[in-house]
Amino acid sequence: MKVTAIIADDLVNNVKAYTHSSTVTEAITIALKDWLDIHKIKELNKQISQNPIYIDNWQKIREINRSK
């Protein structure tokens, strides 16, 4: 998709620096993907906190993992 946007130069330059990108397109693509990943993780954490997973036999699982 081709987009025209007015974005402050210092913001774009900082994004390029943090993403180690040579082009604005690559920097913005990486930044948007990272932003989405963070928000997906936040949503998953919210869902898990509302409906946590309980493991009754955690001690047995721990013993198995430590024996390997």
RARA-V374648 format. One record per residue. N is the residue number from 1. RES is the residue in one letter. PHI is phi in radians with two decimals (* if undefined). PSI is psi in radians with two decimals (999 if undefined). Layout:
{{N/RES/PHI/PSI} {N/RES/PHI/PSI}}
This chain:
{{1/M/*/2.40} {2/K/-1.73/2.29} {3/V/-2.33/2.44} {4/T/-1.93/2.16} {5/A/-2.49/2.60} {6/I/-1.74/1.90} {7/I/-2.24/2.38} {8/A/-1.01/2.40} {9/D/-1.00/-0.74} {10/D/-1.14/-0.61} {11/L/-1.15/-0.82} {12/V/-1.09/-0.75} {13/N/-1.13/-0.68} {14/N/-1.14/-0.73} {15/V/-1.11/-0.75} {16/K/-1.06/-0.70} {17/A/-1.17/-0.81} {18/Y/-1.20/-0.55} {19/T/-1.59/-0.08} {20/H/0.98/0.70} {21/S/-1.73/2.60} {22/S/-1.67/-0.30} {23/T/-2.13/2.70} {24/V/-1.13/-0.71} {25/T/-1.04/-0.84} {26/E/-1.11/-0.75} {27/A/-1.09/-0.81} {28/I/-1.20/-0.65} {29/T/-1.09/-0.81} {30/I/-1.10/-0.79} {31/A/-1.09/-0.73} {32/L/-1.18/-0.70} {33/K/-1.09/-0.77} {34/D/-1.08/-0.75} {35/W/-1.05/-0.79} {36/L/-1.10/-0.76} {37/D/-1.02/-0.78} {38/I/-1.07/-0.76} {39/H/-1.25/-0.55} {40/K/-1.17/-0.72} {41/I/-1.12/-0.73} {42/K/-1.05/-0.72} {43/E/-1.15/-0.75} {44/L/-1.09/-0.75} {45/N/-1.06/-0.68} {46/K/-1.12/-0.78} {47/Q/-1.10/-0.75} {48/I/-1.18/-0.67} {49/S/-1.17/-0.50} {50/Q/-1.40/-0.47} {51/N/-2.47/1.28} {52/P/-1.17/2.71} {53/I/-1.64/2.20} {54/Y/-1.89/2.31} {55/I/-2.01/1.96} {56/D/-1.29/-0.62} {57/N/-1.78/0.75} {58/W/-1.12/-0.55} {59/Q/-1.16/-0.71} {60/K/-1.14/-0.73} {61/I/-1.08/-0.74} {62/R/-1.10/-0.75} {63/E/-1.08/-0.75} {64/I/-1.08/-0.80} {65/N/-1.12/-0.65} {66/R/-1.33/-0.39} {67/S/-1.40/-0.18} {68/K/-1.48/999}}
